[in-house]
């Protein structure tokens, strides 16, 4: 379970929140076909595929995707709340 949460956190860092790689990721995504680029910017998609590669299990990949989405949503709501203060 700890591995699953760790992978979900890393996926969110890669897709949105880790600033140093975002410029390079944007450059790569702009040069890829749209369907491949979406895998690198969507936390649910990236969580599913990375979970599937790491765990080699569909249920664990789906759970990784869900946890990635929940973490992404929590961070988004915290940022909205922080900006209102």
N, C-alpha and C positions, 0 to 999 in steps of 0.2 A: 504494500500500500504506500509506503514511503517513496519507493521508486516511482510509482505512478504520479504522485503529487510533484515530485522533483522534476519529472519529465514535463508535466503540465506547466510548471513554473518556467522551465527553460524554453518551452514553446512560446509562452507569452513574452519572455524577454526577447526572443528572436523576432516574433511577429510585430511587436509594437513598442516595448518599453525599454529596450537596451539601446540607448542613443548612439553609441559609437558605430554600430553596424548598420544603422538605418539608411544612411546615404549610399553605402555600397550595395545594400539589399535593393534599394530603389533603382539603382543603376542596372542591376542584374534583372529585376522584374520587368523593367521597361524594354528589355531586349528579348524576353521570352514570349512565347505565345500566351494569350490571355488565360487559357485553362491551366497552364503550368504556373503562371505568375500568381494566380489566386491561391495556390497551395502555399505560397510563401507569405501571404499577407493575412490570411484568415486563420485565427487561432484554433477554430474547430477543425478545419481541414488539416492543418499542419499537425495538430494533436492526434488526429486519427491516424494519419500516415506514419508519423514517427512512432506512435504507440504500436501500430501494426508491425513495423519493422523491428522495433525493440522487443516486444512481447511475443510476437507471432501468434496472436490470439485475437479474434474479432471482438469478444466481449471486453477484454482489457483495452483494446484500441478504442472502442466506443466509450468506455469509461474515462480514458485519458482525454478524449475529445470533450466529453461533458465537463470534466474538471477544468480543462483549459478554458472552456467557455465561461464557467462560473468565476474563475479567477479574473478573466478579462472583464467580465461584467462588474465584478466588485471594484476593480481598479477604476473603471470608467465612472461608476457611481460615486466613488470617493473623490475623484477629481472634480466632478460636478459640484458635490457638496463643498469641497474646499474652495472652489471659485465663488460660491455664494457668500462665504463668510467675509 
